[in-house]
Amino acid sequence: MRTDLLPDGSGWHIEVRCVLIEGHRAVDTARNVHDQVRGAVLSYLAAHGAPVAVTVTITVTRITAQDHTA
């Protein structure tokens, strides 16, 4: 995960990179992670009196095989 304050101080940009296990749809997982991260950050900022804009980018970097030996 990477977080950057926008140059003008008007908000945050958060980048999350994910590795998926085969059998999970990338678009569904990315959407879920996006919603969870954005909701958590907005809630935290609101609780601390710092309501600012937040953008969240999710990148699926690869899909890995499920380990069937365990």
C-alpha positions in Angstrom: 0.0 0.0 0.0 1.2 3.5 -0.7 -0.4 6.8 0.5 0.4 10.2 -0.9 -0.9 13.6 0.2 -1.9 15.5 -2.9 0.5 18.4 -3.7 -2.0 21.0 -2.9 -3.0 19.3 0.4 -6.6 18.9 -0.7 -6.7 15.1 -0.1 -5.1 11.7 -0.3 -4.3 9.2 -3.0 -4.1 5.6 -1.8 -2.7 2.8 -4.0 -3.2 -0.8 -3.0 -1.6 -3.8 -4.8 -3.1 -7.2 -4.5 -2.1 -10.8 -5.4 -5.1 -13.1 -5.9 -5.6 -16.8 -5.5 -6.9 -18.4 -8.6 -10.6 -18.8 -8.7 -11.3 -15.2 -7.5 -12.5 -12.7 -10.0 -10.1 -9.8 -10.2 -12.8 -7.2 -10.8 -14.9 -8.3 -7.9 -11.9 -8.5 -5.5 -10.6 -5.1 -6.6 -14.0 -3.5 -6.2 -14.4 -5.0 -2.7 -10.9 -3.9 -1.6 -11.5 -0.4 -3.0 -14.8 0.0 -1.1 -13.3 -1.4 2.2 -10.2 0.8 2.0 -12.1 4.0 1.0 -14.7 3.4 3.7 -12.2 2.8 6.4 -10.1 5.9 5.5 -13.1 8.2 5.2 -14.4 7.0 8.5 -11.0 7.6 10.2 -10.6 11.0 8.7 -14.1 12.0 9.7 -13.6 10.8 13.3 -10.4 13.0 13.5 -12.1 16.1 12.0 -10.1 16.0 8.8 -12.7 15.4 6.0 -10.7 15.6 2.8 -11.0 14.0 -0.7 -9.7 10.4 -1.0 -9.0 8.5 -4.1 -8.2 4.8 -4.0 -6.6 2.8 -6.8 -6.5 -1.0 -6.7 -4.0 -2.9 -8.9 -4.1 -6.7 -9.2 -0.4 -7.6 -9.8 -0.8 -11.3 -10.4 -3.0 -14.4 -9.8 -1.3 -17.3 -8.0 -2.2 -20.9 -8.0 -3.9 -22.3 -4.9 -1.7 -24.6 -2.8 -3.4 -28.0 -2.7 -0.6 -29.7 -0.6 -1.7 -28.2 2.8 
